[in-house]
Amino acid sequence: MKKVISVGAALGGLLVANSAFAEGVEAAASSNNGMVALASCLAIGVAAFGAATSQGKAVAAALEGIARNPNCRDQVFMPMILGLVFMEFQALMGFIVAFLWFNK
């Protein structure tokens, strides 16, 4: 617990130090670009992680249902594919939002 608090304090100090020692508008703009880049990377990572996790769970549930009742393959397969498409679309939207945010 003590280690987590000290790591949090160190990261907090790094974030505050940039604004404390800013030399002007150019320096503030360059430090903001670094934060926007970090936030964009985090947005892409969260979107990809969420999509991959939900796709794995959806496919596992669909395959389990098909394994229990092989006759329902046709009724399970198309909704599963449609759900996977929507999940992948959400991941792509996370990428697009992060890209637009970074190039703002």
Biopython code that builds the backbone (N, CA, C, O; Angstrom):
import numpy as np
from Bio.PDB.StructureBuilder import StructureBuilder

atoms = [
    (1, "MET", "N", (0.831, -1.191, 0.000)),
    (1, "MET", "CA", (0.000, 0.000, 0.000)),
    (1, "MET", "C", (0.873, 1.251, 0.000)),
    (1, "MET", "O", (0.573, 2.241, -0.666)),
    (2, "LYS", "N", (1.961, 1.177, 0.766)),
    (2, "LYS", "CA", (2.863, 2.312, 0.841)),
    (2, "LYS", "C", (3.510, 2.578, -0.516)),
    (2, "LYS", "O", (3.745, 3.727, -0.890)),
    (3, "LYS", "N", (3.794, 1.495, -1.248)),
    (3, "LYS", "CA", (4.418, 1.620, -2.563)),
    (3, "LYS", "C", (3.467, 2.302, -3.553)),
    (3, "LYS", "O", (3.895, 3.129, -4.358)),
    (4, "VAL", "N", (2.175, 1.955, -3.493)),
    (4, "VAL", "CA", (1.186, 2.548, -4.385)),
    (4, "VAL", "C", (1.053, 4.046, -4.124)),
    (4, "VAL", "O", (0.947, 4.836, -5.062)),
    (5, "ILE", "N", (1.057, 4.431, -2.863)),
    (5, "ILE", "CA", (0.942, 5.850, -2.513)),
    (5, "ILE", "C", (2.159, 6.617, -3.003)),
    (5, "ILE", "O", (2.021, 7.727, -3.518)),
    (6, "SER", "N", (3.359, 6.040, -2.850)),
    (6, "SER", "CA", (4.564, 6.746, -3.282)),
    (6, "SER", "C", (4.618, 6.858, -4.801)),
    (6, "SER", "O", (5.073, 7.878, -5.320)),
    (7, "VAL", "N", (4.165, 5.833, -5.530)),
    (7, "VAL", "CA", (4.124, 5.909, -6.991)),
    (7, "VAL", "C", (3.113, 6.958, -7.433)),
    (7, "VAL", "O", (3.379, 7.723, -8.360)),
    (8, "GLY", "N", (1.950, 7.002, -6.777)),
    (8, "GLY", "CA", (0.940, 8.011, -7.095)),
    (8, "GLY", "C", (1.441, 9.414, -6.822)),
    (8, "GLY", "O", (1.163, 10.330, -7.596)),
    (9, "ALA", "N", (2.179, 9.600, -5.730)),
    (9, "ALA", "CA", (2.723, 10.920, -5.416)),
    (9, "ALA", "C", (3.774, 11.327, -6.448)),
    (9, "ALA", "O", (3.843, 12.495, -6.832)),
    (10, "ALA", "N", (4.585, 10.382, -6.896)),
    (10, "ALA", "CA", (5.608, 10.692, -7.902)),
    (10, "ALA", "C", (4.966, 11.076, -9.225)),
    (10, "ALA", "O", (5.386, 12.044, -9.859)),
    (11, "LEU", "N", (3.957, 10.332, -9.646)),
    (11, "LEU", "CA", (3.273, 10.670, -10.898)),
    (11, "LEU", "C", (2.550, 12.008, -10.790)),
    (11, "LEU", "O", (2.553, 12.792, -11.739)),
    (12, "GLY", "N", (1.939, 12.270, -9.657)),
    (12, "GLY", "CA", (1.277, 13.556, -9.448)),
    (12, "GLY", "C", (2.271, 14.706, -9.489)),
    (12, "GLY", "O", (1.975, 15.766, -10.041)),
    (13, "GLY", "N", (3.443, 14.504, -8.912)),
    (13, "GLY", "CA", (4.478, 15.528, -8.959)),
    (13, "GLY", "C", (4.965, 15.792, -10.367)),
    (13, "GLY", "O", (5.249, 16.936, -10.720)),
    (14, "LEU", "N", (5.066, 14.746, -11.181)),
    (14, "LEU", "CA", (5.478, 14.933, -12.571)),
    (14, "LEU", "C", (4.442, 15.725, -13.356)),
    (14, "LEU", "O", (4.800, 16.557, -14.190)),
    (15, "LEU", "N", (3.175, 15.477, -13.102)),
    (15, "LEU", "CA", (2.136, 16.206, -13.818)),
    (15, "LEU", "C", (2.078, 17.672, -13.414)),
    (15, "LEU", "O", (1.809, 18.532, -14.253)),
    (16, "VAL", "N", (2.322, 17.967, -12.158)),
    (16, "VAL", "CA", (2.262, 19.340, -11.677)),
    (16, "VAL", "C", (3.517, 20.116, -12.076)),
    (16, "VAL", "O", (3.450, 21.327, -12.287)),
    (17, "ALA", "N", (4.653, 19.438, -12.180)),
    (17, "ALA", "CA", (5.911, 20.112, -12.467)),
    (17, "ALA", "C", (5.903, 20.774, -13.839)),
    (17, "ALA", "O", (6.501, 21.836, -14.006)),
    (18, "ASN", "N", (5.249, 20.181, -14.814)),
    (18, "ASN", "CA", (5.217, 20.783, -16.146)),
    (18, "ASN", "C", (4.564, 22.155, -16.130)),
    (18, "ASN", "O", (5.075, 23.085, -16.756)),
    (19, "SER", "N", (3.466, 22.300, -15.442)),
    (19, "SER", "CA", (2.797, 23.599, -15.416)),
    (19, "SER", "C", (3.514, 24.588, -14.497)),
    (19, "SER", "O", (3.411, 25.798, -14.700)),
    (20, "ALA", "N", (4.229, 24.101, -13.503)),
    (20, "ALA", "CA", (4.920, 24.997, -12.583)),
    (20, "ALA", "C", (6.123, 25.664, -13.228)),
    (20, "ALA", "O", (6.429, 26.815, -12.919)),
    (21, "PHE", "N", (6.811, 24.956, -14.119)),
    (21, "PHE", "CA", (8.017, 25.483, -14.740)),
    (21, "PHE", "C", (7.800, 25.890, -16.194)),
    (21, "PHE", "O", (8.759, 25.929, -16.965)),
    (22, "ALA", "N", (6.587, 26.189, -16.579)),
    (22, "ALA", "CA", (6.301, 26.600, -17.953)),
    (22, "ALA", "C", (6.960, 27.943, -18.226)),
    (22, "ALA", "O", (6.916, 28.851, -17.396)),
    (23, "GLU", "N", (7.576, 28.058, -19.410)),
    (23, "GLU", "CA", (8.319, 29.275, -19.736)),
    (23, "GLU", "C", (7.538, 30.228, -20.625)),
    (23, "GLU", "O", (7.975, 31.360, -20.833)),
    (24, "GLY", "N", (6.424, 29.817, -21.141)),
    (24, "GLY", "CA", (5.669, 30.689, -22.013)),
    (24, "GLY", "C", (4.594, 29.901, -22.729)),
    (24, "GLY", "O", (4.311, 28.754, -22.385)),
    (25, "VAL", "N", (4.002, 30.525, -23.722)),
    (25, "VAL", "CA", (2.910, 29.900, -24.448)),
    (25, "VAL", "C", (3.397, 28.686, -25.221)),
    (25, "VAL", "O", (2.706, 27.669, -25.283)),
    (26, "GLU", "N", (4.608, 28.788, -25.824)),
    (26, "GLU", "CA", (5.132, 27.670, -26.610)),
    (26, "GLU", "C", (5.397, 26.462, -25.733)),
    (26, "GLU", "O", (5.106, 25.332, -26.125)),
    (27, "ALA", "N", (5.943, 26.689, -24.558)),
    (27, "ALA", "CA", (6.226, 25.578, -23.652)),
    (27, "ALA", "C", (4.932, 24.941, -23.157)),
    (27, "ALA", "O", (4.856, 23.719, -23.024)),
    (28, "ALA", "N", (3.917, 25.752, -22.884)),
    (28, "ALA", "CA", (2.640, 25.210, -22.430)),
    (28, "ALA", "C", (1.973, 24.415, -23.536)),
    (28, "ALA", "O", (1.352, 23.383, -23.277)),
    (29, "ALA", "N", (2.098, 24.891, -24.772)),
    (29, "ALA", "CA", (1.499, 24.169, -25.897)),
    (29, "ALA", "C", (2.187, 22.844, -26.116)),
    (29, "ALA", "O", (1.523, 21.854, -26.423)),
    (30, "SER", "N", (3.514, 22.793, -25.966)),
    (30, "SER", "CA", (4.218, 21.530, -26.176)),
    (30, "SER", "C", (3.908, 20.535, -25.065)),
    (30, "SER", "O", (3.825, 19.335, -25.326)),
    (31, "SER", "N", (3.736, 21.006, -23.828)),
    (31, "SER", "CA", (3.389, 20.085, -22.748)),
    (31, "SER", "C", (1.958, 19.585, -22.909)),
    (31, "SER", "O", (1.662, 18.443, -22.556)),
    (32, "ASN", "N", (1.057, 20.429, -23.440)),
    (32, "ASN", "CA", (-0.309, 19.981, -23.704)),
    (32, "ASN", "C", (-0.330, 18.928, -24.795)),
    (32, "ASN", "O", (-1.113, 17.981, -24.723)),
    (33, "ASN", "N", (0.517, 19.075, -25.807)),
    (33, "ASN", "CA", (0.574, 18.074, -26.866)),
    (33, "ASN", "C", (0.980, 16.717, -26.320)),
    (33, "ASN", "O", (0.486, 15.687, -26.777)),
    (34, "GLY", "N", (1.873, 16.714, -25.349)),
    (34, "GLY", "CA", (2.279, 15.449, -24.728)),
    (34, "GLY", "C", (1.126, 14.802, -23.972)),
    (34, "GLY", "O", (0.942, 13.586, -24.031)),
    (35, "MET", "N", (0.357, 15.610, -23.267)),
    (35, "MET", "CA", (-0.785, 15.072, -22.528)),
    (35, "MET", "C", (-1.881, 14.590, -23.470)),
    (35, "MET", "O", (-2.527, 13.575, -23.209)),
    (36, "VAL", "N", (-2.091, 15.319, -24.567)),
    (36, "VAL", "CA", (-3.097, 14.900, -25.544)),
    (36, "VAL", "C", (-2.664, 13.600, -26.201)),
    (36, "VAL", "O", (-3.496, 12.726, -26.448)),
    (37, "ALA", "N", (-1.376, 13.459, -26.487)),
    (37, "ALA", "CA", (-0.877, 12.213, -27.064)),
    (37, "ALA", "C", (-1.060, 11.054, -26.092)),
    (37, "ALA", "O", (-1.462, 9.962, -26.491)),
    (38, "LEU", "N", (-0.770, 11.288, -24.837)),
    (38, "LEU", "CA", (-0.954, 10.246, -23.827)),
    (38, "LEU", "C", (-2.425, 9.866, -23.684)),
    (38, "LEU", "O", (-2.755, 8.685, -23.577)),
    (39, "ALA", "N", (-3.306, 10.860, -23.682)),
    (39, "ALA", "CA", (-4.742, 10.594, -23.576)),
    (39, "ALA", "C", (-5.255, 9.866, -24.814)),
    (39, "ALA", "O", (-6.116, 8.994, -24.706)),
    (40, "SER", "N", (-4.736, 10.216, -25.984)),
    (40, "SER", "CA", (-5.149, 9.535, -27.214)),
    (40, "SER", "C", (-4.739, 8.073, -27.185)),
    (40, "SER", "O", (-5.521, 7.194, -27.550)),
    (41, "CYS", "N", (-3.516, 7.815, -26.753)),
    (41, "CYS", "CA", (-3.052, 6.421, -26.643)),
    (41, "CYS", "C", (-3.894, 5.649, -25.637)),
    (41, "CYS", "O", (-4.224, 4.485, -25.861)),
    (42, "LEU", "N", (-4.235, 6.285, -24.549)),
    (42, "LEU", "CA", (-5.065, 5.628, -23.535)),
    (42, "LEU", "C", (-6.461, 5.339, -24.083)),
    (42, "LEU", "O", (-7.029, 4.284, -23.801)),
    (43, "ALA", "N", (-7.015, 6.263, -24.861)),
    (43, "ALA", "CA", (-8.342, 6.051, -25.454)),
    (43, "ALA", "C", (-8.332, 4.881, -26.423)),
    (43, "ALA", "O", (-9.255, 4.067, -26.423)),
    (44, "ILE", "N", (-7.305, 4.792, -27.245)),
    (44, "ILE", "CA", (-7.207, 3.673, -28.190)),
    (44, "ILE", "C", (-7.038, 2.364, -27.432)),
    (44, "ILE", "O", (-7.648, 1.356, -27.788)),
    (45, "GLY", "N", (-6.219, 2.376, -26.399)),
    (45, "GLY", "CA", (-6.001, 1.160, -25.621)),
    (45, "GLY", "C", (-7.252, 0.669, -24.916)),
    (45, "GLY", "O", (-7.537, -0.529, -24.911)),
    (46, "VAL", "N", (-7.992, 1.583, -24.326)),
    (46, "VAL", "CA", (-9.226, 1.206, -23.635)),
    (46, "VAL", "C", (-10.267, 0.690, -24.626)),
    (46, "VAL", "O", (-10.966, -0.284, -24.344)),
    (47, "ALA", "N", (-10.370, 1.341, -25.789)),
    (47, "ALA", "CA", (-11.330, 0.895, -26.804)),
    (47, "ALA", "C", (-10.964, -0.489, -27.323)),
    (47, "ALA", "O", (-11.839, -1.338, -27.490)),
    (48, "ALA", "N", (-9.680, -0.723, -27.578)),
    (48, "ALA", "CA", (-9.253, -2.029, -28.080)),
    (48, "ALA", "C", (-9.432, -3.111, -27.017)),
    (48, "ALA", "O", (-9.858, -4.223, -27.330)),
    (49, "PHE", "N", (-9.110, -2.794, -25.771)),
    (49, "PHE", "CA", (-9.267, -3.774, -24.694)),
    (49, "PHE", "C", (-10.730, -4.133, -24.488)),
    (49, "PHE", "O", (-11.069, -5.307, -24.336)),
    (50, "GLY", "N", (-11.592, -3.133, -24.482)),
    (50, "GLY", "CA", (-13.020, -3.388, -24.297)),
    (50, "GLY", "C", (-13.602, -4.211, -25.437)),
    (50, "GLY", "O", (-14.386, -5.131, -25.203)),
    (51, "ALA", "N", (-13.223, -3.886, -26.667)),
    (51, "ALA", "CA", (-13.738, -4.628, -27.820)),
    (51, "ALA", "C", (-13.234, -6.069, -27.811)),
    (51, "ALA", "O", (-14.006, -6.997, -28.056)),
    (52, "ALA", "N", (-11.963, -6.261, -27.535)),
    (52, "ALA", "CA", (-11.406, -7.615, -27.539)),
    (52, "ALA", "C", (-12.016, -8.474, -26.431)),
    (52, "ALA", "O", (-12.305, -9.652, -26.642)),
    (53, "THR", "N", (-12.207, -7.886, -25.263)),
    (53, "THR", "CA", (-12.805, -8.637, -24.150)),
    (53, "THR", "C", (-14.248, -9.019, -24.461)),
    (53, "THR", "O", (-14.648, -10.164, -24.250)),
    (54, "SER", "N", (-15.023, -8.074, -24.956)),
    (54, "SER", "CA", (-16.432, -8.374, -25.236)),
    (54, "SER", "C", (-16.585, -9.324, -26.418)),
    (54, "SER", "O", (-17.500, -10.148, -26.429)),
    (55, "GLN", "N", (-15.714, -9.227, -27.404)),
    (55, "GLN", "CA", (-15.779, -10.159, -28.526)),
    (55, "GLN", "C", (-15.454, -11.574, -28.071)),
    (55, "GLN", "O", (-16.100, -12.531, -28.499)),
    (56, "GLY", "N", (-14.466, -11.708, -27.214)),
    (56, "GLY", "CA", (-14.127, -13.030, -26.690)),
    (56, "GLY", "C", (-15.268, -13.646, -25.907)),
    (56, "GLY", "O", (-15.556, -14.833, -26.059)),
    (57, "LYS", "N", (-15.918, -12.856, -25.075)),
    (57, "LYS", "CA", (-17.043, -13.369, -24.287)),
    (57, "LYS", "C", (-18.230, -13.719, -25.179)),
    (57, "LYS", "O", (-18.909, -14.719, -24.948)),
    (58, "ALA", "N", (-18.480, -12.899, -26.197)),
    (58, "ALA", "CA", (-19.612, -13.160, -27.095)),
    (58, "ALA", "C", (-19.401, -14.440, -27.894)),
    (58, "ALA", "O", (-20.318, -15.250, -28.028)),
    (59, "VAL", "N", (-18.208, -14.620, -28.419)),
    (59, "VAL", "CA", (-17.925, -15.832, -29.203)),
    (59, "VAL", "C", (-17.948, -17.061, -28.307)),
    (59, "VAL", "O", (-18.449, -18.110, -28.713)),
    (60, "ALA", "N", (-17.417, -16.948, -27.102)),
    (60, "ALA", "CA", (-17.434, -18.086, -26.181)),
    (60, "ALA", "C", (-18.868, -18.494, -25.842)),
    (60, "ALA", "O", (-19.188, -19.683, -25.808)),
    (61, "ALA", "N", (-19.725, -17.510, -25.593)),
    (61, "ALA", "CA", (-21.123, -17.822, -25.275)),
    (61, "ALA", "C", (-21.840, -18.427, -26.476)),
    (61, "ALA", "O", (-22.631, -19.357, -26.322)),
    (62, "ALA", "N", (-21.567, -17.901, -27.677)),
    (62, "ALA", "CA", (-22.222, -18.442, -28.877)),
    (62, "ALA", "C", (-21.754, -19.868, -29.148)),
    (62, "ALA", "O", (-22.566, -20.736, -29.470)),
    (63, "LEU", "N", (-20.467, -20.113, -29.022)),
    (63, "LEU", "CA", (-19.967, -21.471, -29.261)),
    (63, "LEU", "C", (-20.451, -22.453, -28.202)),
    (63, "LEU", "O", (-20.689, -23.623, -28.500)),
    (64, "GLU", "N", (-20.594, -21.984, -26.984)),
    (64, "GLU", "CA", (-21.137, -22.851, -25.938)),
    (64, "GLU", "C", (-22.597, -23.203, -26.240)),
    (64, "GLU", "O", (-23.020, -24.344, -26.056)),
    (65, "GLY", "N", (-23.355, -22.212, -26.702)),
    (65, "GLY", "CA", (-24.747, -22.482, -27.071)),
    (65, "GLY", "C", (-24.852, -23.434, -28.252)),
    (65, "GLY", "O", (-25.719, -24.308, -28.266)),
    (66, "ILE", "N", (-23.987, -23.278, -29.234)),
    (66, "ILE", "CA", (-24.001, -24.179, -30.392)),
    (66, "ILE", "C", (-23.558, -25.577, -29.983)),
    (66, "ILE", "O", (-24.086, -26.564, -30.494)),
    (67, "ALA", "N", (-22.593, -25.675, -29.062)),
    (67, "ALA", "CA", (-22.130, -26.986, -28.608)),
    (67, "ALA", "C", (-23.223, -27.723, -27.835)),
    (67, "ALA", "O", (-23.317, -28.948, -27.912)),
    (68, "ARG", "N", (-24.039, -26.993, -27.099)),
    (68, "ARG", "CA", (-25.124, -27.640, -26.356)),
    (68, "ARG", "C", (-26.283, -28.043, -27.269)),
    (68, "ARG", "O", (-26.936, -29.061, -27.038)),
    (69, "ASN", "N", (-26.530, -27.253, -28.291)),
    (69, "ASN", "CA", (-27.630, -27.544, -29.206)),
    (69, "ASN", "C", (-27.167, -27.242, -30.634)),
    (69, "ASN", "O", (-27.350, -26.124, -31.115)),
    (70, "PRO", "N", (-26.572, -28.219, -31.313)),
    (70, "PRO", "CA", (-26.033, -27.974, -32.654)),
    (70, "PRO", "C", (-27.095, -27.583, -33.688)),
    (70, "PRO", "O", (-26.759, -26.995, -34.716)),
    (71, "ASN", "N", (-28.353, -27.896, -33.437)),
    (71, "ASN", "CA", (-29.410, -27.546, -34.395)),
    (71, "ASN", "C", (-29.686, -26.046, -34.459)),
    (71, "ASN", "O", (-30.271, -25.579, -35.436)),
    (72, "CYS", "N", (-29.285, -25.286, -33.453)),
    (72, "CYS", "CA", (-29.570, -23.852, -33.424)),
    (72, "CYS", "C", (-28.417, -23.020, -33.989)),
    (72, "CYS", "O", (-28.355, -21.812, -33.764)),
    (73, "ARG", "N", (-27.507, -23.661, -34.720)),
    (73, "ARG", "CA", (-26.352, -22.958, -35.270)),
    (73, "ARG", "C", (-26.771, -21.773, -36.140)),
    (73, "ARG", "O", (-26.197, -20.689, -36.032)),
    (74, "ASP", "N", (-27.755, -21.972, -36.985)),
    (74, "ASP", "CA", (-28.179, -20.908, -37.896)),
    (74, "ASP", "C", (-28.806, -19.729, -37.154)),
    (74, "ASP", "O", (-28.659, -18.584, -37.582)),
    (75, "GLN", "N", (-29.505, -19.996, -36.046)),
    (75, "GLN", "CA", (-30.149, -18.924, -35.297)),
    (75, "GLN", "C", (-29.162, -18.168, -34.402)),
    (75, "GLN", "O", (-29.449, -17.047, -33.982)),
    (76, "VAL", "N", (-27.999, -18.770, -34.103)),
    (76, "VAL", "CA", (-27.026, -18.131, -33.216)),
    (76, "VAL", "C", (-25.922, -17.438, -34.012)),
    (76, "VAL", "O", (-25.393, -16.412, -33.583)),
    (77, "PHE", "N", (-25.579, -17.995, -35.163)),
    (77, "PHE", "CA", (-24.405, -17.514, -35.897)),
    (77, "PHE", "C", (-24.567, -16.077, -36.403)),
    (77, "PHE", "O", (-23.683, -15.250, -36.181)),
    (78, "MET", "N", (-25.666, -15.769, -37.069)),
    (78, "MET", "CA", (-25.835, -14.431, -37.636)),
    (78, "MET", "C", (-25.932, -13.331, -36.565)),
    (78, "MET", "O", (-25.289, -12.293, -36.727)),
    (79, "PRO", "N", (-26.700, -13.505, -35.485)),
    (79, "PRO", "CA", (-26.681, -12.472, -34.439)),
    (79, "PRO", "C", (-25.303, -12.304, -33.793)),
    (79, "PRO", "O", (-24.937, -11.200, -33.390)),
    (80, "MET", "N", (-24.530, -13.415, -33.692)),
    (80, "MET", "CA", (-23.186, -13.313, -33.137)),
    (80, "MET", "C", (-22.301, -12.457, -34.048)),
    (80, "MET", "O", (-21.576, -11.583, -33.572)),
    (81, "ILE", "N", (-22.362, -12.711, -35.352)),
    (81, "ILE", "CA", (-21.558, -11.938, -36.297)),
    (81, "ILE", "C", (-21.971, -10.462, -36.270)),
    (81, "ILE", "O", (-21.113, -9.579, -36.312)),
    (82, "LEU", "N", (-23.262, -10.194, -36.202)),
    (82, "LEU", "CA", (-23.745, -8.819, -36.134)),
    (82, "LEU", "C", (-23.250, -8.125, -34.862)),
    (82, "LEU", "O", (-22.845, -6.964, -34.901)),
    (83, "GLY", "N", (-23.283, -8.835, -33.749)),
    (83, "GLY", "CA", (-22.760, -8.282, -32.495)),
    (83, "GLY", "C", (-21.265, -8.009, -32.580)),
    (83, "GLY", "O", (-20.790, -6.996, -32.068)),
    (84, "LEU", "N", (-20.516, -8.909, -33.226)),
    (84, "LEU", "CA", (-19.074, -8.694, -33.384)),
    (84, "LEU", "C", (-18.784, -7.468, -34.248)),
    (84, "LEU", "O", (-17.829, -6.731, -34.001)),
    (85, "VAL", "N", (-19.621, -7.261, -35.262)),
    (85, "VAL", "CA", (-19.444, -6.087, -36.116)),
    (85, "VAL", "C", (-19.648, -4.808, -35.305)),
    (85, "VAL", "O", (-18.871, -3.862, -35.436)),
    (86, "PHE", "N", (-20.678, -4.772, -34.478)),
    (86, "PHE", "CA", (-20.927, -3.581, -33.663)),
    (86, "PHE", "C", (-19.806, -3.349, -32.648)),
    (86, "PHE", "O", (-19.428, -2.207, -32.387)),
    (87, "MET", "N", (-19.277, -4.428, -32.081)),
    (87, "MET", "CA", (-18.175, -4.281, -31.121)),
    (87, "MET", "C", (-16.927, -3.749, -31.808)),
    (87, "MET", "O", (-16.230, -2.895, -31.260)),
    (88, "GLU", "N", (-16.644, -4.247, -32.996)),
    (88, "GLU", "CA", (-15.475, -3.769, -33.736)),
    (88, "GLU", "C", (-15.665, -2.312, -34.161)),
    (88, "GLU", "O", (-14.710, -1.536, -34.186)),
    (89, "PHE", "N", (-16.897, -1.952, -34.491)),
    (89, "PHE", "CA", (-17.186, -0.563, -34.852)),
    (89, "PHE", "C", (-16.893, 0.361, -33.678)),
    (89, "PHE", "O", (-16.368, 1.458, -33.873)),
    (90, "GLN", "N", (-17.222, -0.062, -32.469)),
    (90, "GLN", "CA", (-16.937, 0.761, -31.294)),
    (90, "GLN", "C", (-15.435, 0.944, -31.112)),
    (90, "GLN", "O", (-14.987, 2.031, -30.746)),
    (91, "ALA", "N", (-14.650, -0.109, -31.363)),
    (91, "ALA", "CA", (-13.195, 0.023, -31.261)),
    (91, "ALA", "C", (-12.669, 0.987, -32.320)),
    (91, "ALA", "O", (-11.796, 1.806, -32.032)),
    (92, "LEU", "N", (-13.186, 0.900, -33.526)),
    (92, "LEU", "CA", (-12.763, 1.820, -34.584)),
    (92, "LEU", "C", (-13.168, 3.258, -34.273)),
    (92, "LEU", "O", (-12.430, 4.192, -34.586)),
    (93, "MET", "N", (-14.332, 3.441, -33.661)),
    (93, "MET", "CA", (-14.745, 4.786, -33.276)),
    (93, "MET", "C", (-13.822, 5.353, -32.200)),
    (93, "MET", "O", (-13.530, 6.549, -32.203)),
    (94, "GLY", "N", (-13.366, 4.508, -31.287)),
    (94, "GLY", "CA", (-12.378, 4.958, -30.299)),
    (94, "GLY", "C", (-11.097, 5.419, -30.967)),
    (94, "GLY", "O", (-10.504, 6.414, -30.552)),
    (95, "PHE", "N", (-10.660, 4.697, -32.010)),
    (95, "PHE", "CA", (-9.469, 5.089, -32.757)),
    (95, "PHE", "C", (-9.694, 6.418, -33.479)),
    (95, "PHE", "O", (-8.822, 7.286, -33.471)),
    (96, "ILE", "N", (-10.843, 6.571, -34.092)),
    (96, "ILE", "CA", (-11.135, 7.801, -34.838)),
    (96, "ILE", "C", (-11.207, 8.995, -33.900)),
    (96, "ILE", "O", (-10.673, 10.059, -34.211)),
    (97, "VAL", "N", (-11.858, 8.832, -32.765)),
    (97, "VAL", "CA", (-11.964, 9.932, -31.799)),
    (97, "VAL", "C", (-10.578, 10.311, -31.282)),
    (97, "VAL", "O", (-10.265, 11.496, -31.168)),
    (98, "ALA", "N", (-9.749, 9.321, -30.969)),
    (98, "ALA", "CA", (-8.401, 9.610, -30.482)),
    (98, "ALA", "C", (-7.570, 10.294, -31.571)),
    (98, "ALA", "O", (-6.796, 11.204, -31.273)),
    (99, "PHE", "N", (-7.722, 9.868, -32.826)),
    (99, "PHE", "CA", (-6.985, 10.476, -33.916)),
    (99, "PHE", "C", (-7.410, 11.931, -34.127)),
    (99, "PHE", "O", (-6.564, 12.806, -34.316)),
    (100, "LEU", "N", (-8.709, 12.185, -34.096)),
    (100, "LEU", "CA", (-9.189, 13.555, -34.244)),
    (100, "LEU", "C", (-8.778, 14.437, -33.071)),
    (100, "LEU", "O", (-8.460, 15.613, -33.244)),
    (101, "TRP", "N", (-8.789, 13.857, -31.886)),
    (101, "TRP", "CA", (-8.409, 14.588, -30.693)),
    (101, "TRP", "C", (-6.926, 14.957, -30.747)),
    (101, "TRP", "O", (-6.547, 16.066, -30.370)),
    (102, "PHE", "N", (-6.086, 14.029, -31.215)),
    (102, "PHE", "CA", (-4.654, 14.284, -31.271)),
    (102, "PHE", "C", (-4.330, 15.338, -32.332)),
    (102, "PHE", "O", (-3.423, 16.146, -32.133)),
    (103, "ASN", "N", (-5.040, 15.346, -33.433)),
    (103, "ASN", "CA", (-4.761, 16.289, -34.522)),
    (103, "ASN", "C", (-5.520, 17.602, -34.391)),
    (103, "ASN", "O", (-5.524, 18.408, -35.322)),
    (104, "LYS", "N", (-6.146, 17.821, -33.277)),
    (104, "LYS", "CA", (-6.930, 19.055, -33.046)),
    (104, "LYS", "C", (-6.049, 20.265, -33.023)),
    (104, "LYS", "O", (-6.537, 21.381, -32.842)),
]
sb = StructureBuilder()
sb.init_structure("model")
sb.init_model(0)
sb.init_chain("A")
sb.init_seg("    ")
for serial, (resi, resn, name, xyz) in enumerate(atoms, 1):
    if name == "N":
        sb.init_residue(resn, " ", resi, " ")
    sb.init_atom(name, np.array(xyz, "f"), 0.0, 1.0, " ", f" {name:<3s}", serial, name[0])
structure = sb.get_structure()
